[in-house]
């Protein structure tokens, strides 16, 4: 089969690799219908995260189950399934506490699982899925092709944007500022509106992304950064700052922007993968009673909640995909996102 392999910074190749095989009894083989490139995939692509040897890449996919192990009881051959960006059993204490990203038996795509069997990267034609009953979420009924992009966002970006809003405690009537206009930031706007925020400020410098942000529910756009951007957010929120700020980038500058855009007593929900040394100014947070909450999004726990709204069309996160390419052109997909010619690229095997 074909799969995407990163060899070095800016060196993405689609190569022939062995087909996955069942090996632990609790696993499944999924034929990938759609996968995508994540913003966090750009860290190794840009050389920010080192690539010490060629390895499989990709952690977002949906597809159809082709085989299941003897111990699998909830997932069946023929199911259309959503895979979160990590492996989990969905039953351990951490999973039950809502932090399935810290599953006691879980793992990640593109590496060996805890039993020593390989879990394929998501950007390929097929994936061996460990802990299939806990990891995978079947979609009820038939799936139309037009629904695939929206379902794919539930593997990561829609659930991650939702986690930012949940971590910040977004409530009906809140004012919310969203720092970041990538796929996660745009999905955070959807999440904030879904949870009842009435003032939603998108911090975006890009006209096409600004337009999509408005269609998703943003009531205001702030293109400025630094002191000017902070002042603009405060002016739009009764002069005191936003009730909730969703940080969806992960740099020192974006975290500073988020914290300074808050009102006293506000909460920052952060989901941006840390890059560039973001730091917390504890004394200013203390003085203003501002909280910071978030982290890697436990999206497996959100899929069933968000799935009905995606299937009904109540929310349309699939619109963050503004470029679709065949899997064999994965290198072009990475370049398009790196050069900000695309918000998010969908790959079809």
FILUM-118623 format. One record per residue (C-alpha): residue in three letters; z, x, y. Coordinates in nm, 3 decimals, padded with zeros to 5 digits, always signed. Layout:
// FILUM-118623
Ala  Z  X  Y
...
***
This chain:
// FILUM-118623
Unk  +00.000  +00.000  +00.000
Unk  -00.020  +00.096  +00.368
Unk  +00.288  +00.178  +00.575
Unk  +00.364  +00.333  +00.913
Unk  +00.512  +00.682  +00.920
Unk  +00.633  +00.879  +01.220
Unk  +00.566  +01.251  +01.181
Unk  +00.670  +01.380  +01.523
Unk  +00.689  +01.260  +01.885
Unk  +00.373  +01.058  +01.962
Unk  +00.248  +01.114  +01.609
Unk  +00.234  +00.775  +01.433
Unk  +00.021  +00.745  +01.119
Unk  -00.057  +00.461  +00.879
Unk  -00.073  +00.607  +00.531
Unk  -00.093  +00.504  +00.168
Unk  +00.251  +00.499  +00.003
Unk  +00.380  +00.374  -00.335
Unk  +00.424  +00.000  -00.376
Unk  +00.791  -00.104  -00.380
Unk  +00.952  -00.202  -00.708
Unk  +01.262  -00.402  -00.797
Unk  +01.541  -00.166  -00.894
Unk  +01.893  -00.303  -00.845
Unk  +01.880  -00.667  -00.954
Unk  +01.998  -00.798  -00.617
Unk  +01.672  -00.711  -00.441
Unk  +01.340  -00.877  -00.361
Unk  +00.985  -00.770  -00.282
Unk  +00.843  -00.930  +00.033
Unk  +00.477  -00.929  +00.130
Unk  +00.479  -00.875  +00.505
Unk  +00.296  -01.141  +00.708
Unk  +00.382  -00.993  +01.047
Unk  +00.581  -00.698  +01.180
Unk  +00.616  -00.544  +01.524
Unk  +00.711  -00.244  +01.734
Unk  +01.057  -00.246  +01.893
Unk  +01.159  -00.084  +02.220
Unk  +01.409  +00.122  +02.022
Unk  +01.119  +00.258  +01.812
Unk  +01.003  +00.428  +02.131
Unk  +01.304  +00.662  +02.138
Unk  +01.176  +00.870  +01.842
Unk  +00.817  +00.815  +01.957
Unk  +00.904  +00.975  +02.292
Unk  +01.110  +01.249  +02.129
Unk  +01.441  +01.126  +02.272
Unk  +01.567  +01.068  +01.918
Unk  +01.464  +01.368  +01.704
Unk  +01.230  +01.329  +01.407
Unk  +01.332  +01.605  +01.168
Unk  +01.081  +01.510  +00.899
Unk  +00.814  +01.241  +00.852
Unk  +00.969  +00.908  +00.764
Unk  +00.893  +00.536  +00.747
Unk  +00.956  +00.329  +01.056
Unk  +00.987  -00.037  +01.159
Unk  +01.272  -00.286  +01.125
Unk  +01.133  -00.629  +01.219
Unk  +00.926  -00.836  +00.977
Unk  +00.866  -01.178  +00.828
Unk  +00.684  -01.250  +00.507
Unk  +00.655  -01.420  +00.171
Unk  +00.874  -01.335  -00.129
Unk  +00.667  -01.208  -00.421
Unk  +00.939  -01.097  -00.664
Unk  +01.316  -01.133  -00.697
Unk  +01.571  -00.943  -00.903
Unk  +01.769  -01.100  -01.185
Unk  +02.083  -01.131  -00.972
Unk  +01.912  -01.313  -00.682
Unk  +01.997  -01.682  -00.667
Unk  +01.940  -01.809  -00.313
Unk  +01.597  -01.661  -00.240
Unk  +01.297  -01.769  -00.449
Unk  +00.944  -01.647  -00.505
Unk  +00.716  -01.816  -00.251
Unk  +00.979  -01.847  +00.023
Unk  +00.869  -01.757  +00.375
Unk  +01.157  -01.540  +00.497
Unk  +01.290  -01.376  +00.811
Unk  +01.446  -01.031  +00.771
Unk  +01.700  -00.916  +01.030
Unk  +01.667  -00.558  +01.149
Unk  +01.929  -00.442  +00.898
Unk  +02.050  -00.511  +00.544
Unk  +02.370  -00.708  +00.481
Unk  +02.535  -00.908  +00.206
Unk  +02.651  -01.178  +00.452
Unk  +02.972  -01.219  +00.249
Unk  +03.196  -00.917  +00.317
Unk  +03.488  -00.931  +00.559
Unk  +03.291  -00.781  +00.847
Unk  +03.003  -01.023  +00.791
Unk  +03.246  -01.316  +00.781
Unk  +03.398  -01.189  +01.105
Unk  +03.057  -01.215  +01.270
Unk  +02.971  -00.845  +01.271
Unk  +02.713  -00.824  +00.994
Unk  +02.569  -00.507  +01.147
Unk  +02.886  -00.343  +01.011
Unk  +02.847  -00.493  +00.663
Unk  +03.061  -00.302  +00.415
Unk  +02.767  -00.288  +00.174
Unk  +02.474  -00.295  +00.417
Unk  +02.218  -00.051  +00.541
Unk  +01.894  -00.002  +00.729
Unk  +01.519  -00.013  +00.672
Unk  +01.322  +00.297  +00.590
Unk  +01.603  +00.476  +00.402
Unk  +01.780  +00.459  +00.067
Unk  +02.027  +00.175  +00.023
Unk  +02.383  +00.232  -00.095
Unk  +02.272  +00.224  -00.457
Unk  +02.019  +00.500  -00.397
Unk  +01.709  +00.280  -00.405
Unk  +01.457  +00.295  -00.119
Unk  +01.435  +00.010  +00.133
Unk  +01.089  +00.025  +00.289
Unk  +01.031  +00.035  +00.663
Unk  +00.925  -00.294  +00.816
Unk  +00.586  -00.175  +00.943
Unk  +00.408  -00.188  +00.610
Unk  +00.231  -00.421  +00.372
Unk  +00.536  -00.482  +00.152
Unk  +00.910  -00.421  +00.168
Unk  +01.175  -00.389  -00.098
Unk  +01.473  -00.585  +00.042
Unk  +01.820  -00.493  -00.088
Unk  +02.092  -00.760  -00.099
Unk  +01.819  -01.022  -00.071
Unk  +02.048  -01.326  -00.090
Unk  +02.247  -01.208  +00.210
Unk  +01.979  -01.035  +00.414
Unk  +01.691  -01.280  +00.406
Unk  +01.675  -01.624  +00.569
Unk  +01.421  -01.867  +00.419
Unk  +01.229  -02.094  +00.654
Unk  +01.225  -02.455  +00.532
Unk  +00.891  -02.626  +00.480
Unk  +00.553  -02.477  +00.551
Unk  +00.497  -02.223  +00.829
Unk  +00.196  -02.257  +01.057
Unk  +00.034  -01.936  +01.174
Unk  +00.114  -02.025  +01.535
Unk  +00.485  -02.027  +01.447
Unk  +00.487  -01.674  +01.307
Unk  +00.543  -01.487  +01.638
Unk  +00.844  -01.700  +01.727
Unk  +00.993  -01.660  +01.381
Unk  +00.939  -01.284  +01.402
Unk  +01.150  -01.263  +01.719
Unk  +01.447  -01.391  +01.519
Unk  +01.448  -01.065  +01.326
Unk  +01.563  -00.886  +01.641
Unk  +01.475  -00.954  +02.005
Unk  +01.560  -01.324  +02.033
Unk  +01.887  -01.276  +01.848
Unk  +01.961  -00.967  +02.057
Unk  +01.899  -01.147  +02.385
Unk  +02.118  -01.430  +02.255
Unk  +02.392  -01.180  +02.169
Unk  +02.388  -01.050  +02.526
Unk  +02.446  -01.403  +02.653
Unk  +02.716  -01.473  +02.393
Unk  +02.891  -01.143  +02.463
Unk  +02.892  -01.221  +02.835
Unk  +03.026  -01.571  +02.769
Unk  +02.745  -01.763  +02.938
Unk  +02.849  -02.124  +03.003
Unk  +02.689  -02.430  +03.163
Unk  +02.659  -02.390  +03.538
Unk  +02.689  -02.009  +03.537
Unk  +02.491  -01.770  +03.748
Unk  +02.335  -01.499  +03.530
Unk  +02.155  -01.178  +03.621
Unk  +01.940  -01.008  +03.356
Unk  +01.881  -00.635  +03.387
Unk  +01.566  -00.542  +03.197
Unk  +01.232  -00.721  +03.162
Unk  +01.130  -00.602  +02.817
Unk  +01.121  -00.835  +02.519
Unk  +01.501  -00.840  +02.486
Unk  +01.554  -00.909  +02.856
Unk  +01.299  -01.189  +02.851
Unk  +01.467  -01.339  +02.543
Unk  +01.803  -01.307  +02.720
Unk  +01.662  -01.533  +02.990
Unk  +01.572  -01.789  +02.723
Unk  +01.924  -01.759  +02.582
Unk  +02.092  -01.797  +02.919
Unk  +01.895  -02.112  +02.995
Unk  +01.961  -02.249  +02.647
Unk  +02.336  -02.202  +02.703
Unk  +02.328  -02.389  +03.031
Unk  +02.306  -02.128  +03.308
Unk  +02.169  -02.282  +03.626
Unk  +02.099  -01.969  +03.832
Unk  +01.913  -01.703  +03.635
Unk  +01.807  -01.387  +03.816
Unk  +01.549  -01.168  +03.644
Unk  +01.546  -00.807  +03.763
Unk  +01.180  -00.716  +03.716
Unk  +00.921  -00.507  +03.897
Unk  +00.617  -00.619  +03.698
Unk  +00.419  -00.927  +03.808
Unk  +00.315  -01.036  +03.457
Unk  +00.669  -01.007  +03.327
Unk  +00.802  -01.184  +03.635
Unk  +00.571  -01.475  +03.564
Unk  +00.686  -01.499  +03.203
Unk  +01.049  -01.470  +03.313
Unk  +01.003  -01.772  +03.540
Unk  +00.837  -01.969  +03.261
Unk  +01.132  -01.884  +03.036
Unk  +01.383  -02.012  +03.290
Unk  +01.443  -01.752  +03.561
Unk  +01.513  -01.917  +03.895
Unk  +01.490  -01.596  +04.100
Unk  +01.325  -01.255  +04.075
Unk  +01.476  -00.935  +04.213
Unk  +01.235  -00.642  +04.204
Unk  +01.460  -00.394  +04.383
Unk  +01.702  -00.150  +04.218
Unk  +02.008  +00.043  +04.328
Unk  +02.204  -00.073  +04.632
Unk  +01.921  -00.297  +04.752
Unk  +01.901  -00.472  +04.415
Unk  +02.278  -00.522  +04.399
Unk  +02.276  -00.670  +04.750
Unk  +01.994  -00.907  +04.653
Unk  +02.187  -01.036  +04.350
Unk  +02.499  -01.087  +04.561
Unk  +02.302  -01.277  +04.824
Unk  +02.167  -01.511  +04.557
Unk  +02.515  -01.579  +04.417
Unk  +02.720  -01.700  +04.714
Unk  +02.774  -01.344  +04.833
Unk  +03.010  -01.248  +04.550
Unk  +02.791  -01.148  +04.255
Unk  +02.681  -01.308  +03.928
Unk  +02.920  -01.479  +03.688
Unk  +02.752  -01.305  +03.393
Unk  +02.521  -01.004  +03.380
Unk  +02.311  -00.924  +03.073
Unk  +02.228  -00.554  +03.036
Unk  +01.919  -00.514  +02.818
Unk  +01.800  -00.157  +02.877
Unk  +02.063  +00.099  +02.778
Unk  +02.043  +00.367  +03.049
Unk  +02.306  +00.496  +03.288
Unk  +02.117  +00.338  +03.577
Unk  +02.083  -00.003  +03.412
Unk  +02.453  -00.019  +03.325
Unk  +02.546  +00.078  +03.680
Unk  +02.311  -00.193  +03.812
Unk  +02.467  -00.448  +03.580
Unk  +02.828  -00.370  +03.662
Unk  +02.775  -00.366  +04.039
Unk  +02.588  -00.699  +04.026
Unk  +02.896  -00.884  +03.899
Unk  +03.149  -01.096  +04.086
Unk  +03.522  -01.026  +04.047
Unk  +03.634  -01.162  +03.710
Unk  +03.279  -01.155  +03.566
Unk  +03.160  -01.027  +03.230
Unk  +02.876  -00.791  +03.143
Unk  +02.709  -00.847  +02.804
Unk  +02.530  -00.531  +02.697
Unk  +02.277  -00.490  +02.417
Unk  +02.055  -00.211  +02.547
Unk  +02.048  +00.072  +02.292
Unk  +02.241  +00.349  +02.473
Unk  +02.011  +00.613  +02.611
Unk  +02.064  +00.852  +02.897
Unk  +02.442  +00.853  +02.891
Unk  +02.561  +00.515  +03.026
Unk  +02.925  +00.536  +03.130
Unk  +03.192  +00.284  +03.223
Unk  +03.369  +00.325  +03.560
Unk  +03.706  +00.208  +03.432
Unk  +03.891  +00.203  +03.764
Unk  +03.637  -00.021  +03.945
Unk  +03.626  -00.249  +03.641
Unk  +04.006  -00.264  +03.643
Unk  +04.028  -00.329  +04.018
Unk  +03.777  -00.618  +04.001
Unk  +03.880  -00.760  +03.662
Unk  +03.526  -00.715  +03.531
Unk  +03.482  -00.705  +03.153
Unk  +03.216  -00.536  +02.941
Unk  +03.138  -00.668  +02.594
Unk  +02.851  -00.625  +02.351
Unk  +02.689  -00.377  +02.121
Unk  +02.437  -00.381  +01.839
Unk  +02.346  -00.746  +01.789
Unk  +02.451  -00.911  +01.460
Unk  +02.132  -01.116  +01.457
Unk  +02.163  -01.226  +01.093
Unk  +02.444  -01.455  +01.204
Unk  +02.229  -01.617  +01.473
Unk  +01.910  -01.689  +01.278
Unk  +02.012  -02.027  +01.135
Unk  +02.139  -02.139  +01.477
Unk  +01.822  -02.046  +01.664
Unk  +01.569  -02.132  +01.393
Unk  +01.551  -02.510  +01.457
Unk  +01.479  -02.453  +01.827
Unk  +01.198  -02.209  +01.744
Unk  +01.045  -02.445  +01.487
Unk  +01.064  -02.743  +01.723
Unk  +00.921  -02.550  +02.018
Unk  +01.234  -02.606  +02.227
Unk  +01.227  -02.230  +02.291
Unk  +00.917  -02.010  +02.271
Unk  +01.029  -01.648  +02.233
Unk  +00.708  -01.565  +02.046
Unk  +00.536  -01.548  +02.383
Unk  +00.686  -01.202  +02.438
Unk  +00.408  -01.076  +02.209
Unk  +00.123  -01.008  +02.448
Unk  -00.081  -00.787  +02.216
Unk  -00.166  -00.827  +01.848
Unk  -00.319  -00.548  +01.638
Unk  -00.388  -00.484  +01.271
Unk  -00.132  -00.264  +01.096
Unk  -00.385  +00.018  +01.065
Unk  -00.378  +00.047  +01.447
Unk  -00.001  +00.098  +01.468
Unk  -00.048  +00.419  +01.669
Unk  -00.229  +00.217  +01.938
Unk  +00.057  -00.034  +01.936
Unk  +00.311  +00.240  +02.010
Unk  +00.095  +00.383  +02.287
Unk  +00.051  +00.041  +02.449
Unk  +00.424  -00.018  +02.462
Unk  +00.502  +00.337  +02.570
Unk  +00.259  +00.305  +02.859
Unk  +00.392  -00.043  +02.946
Unk  +00.052  -00.200  +02.884
Unk  +00.225  -00.443  +02.650
Unk  +00.568  -00.606  +02.643
Unk  +00.575  -00.622  +02.263
Unk  +00.306  -00.567  +02.000
Unk  +00.271  -00.776  +01.685
Unk  +00.122  -00.605  +01.380
Unk  -00.064  -00.791  +01.105
Unk  -00.105  -00.613  +00.769
***
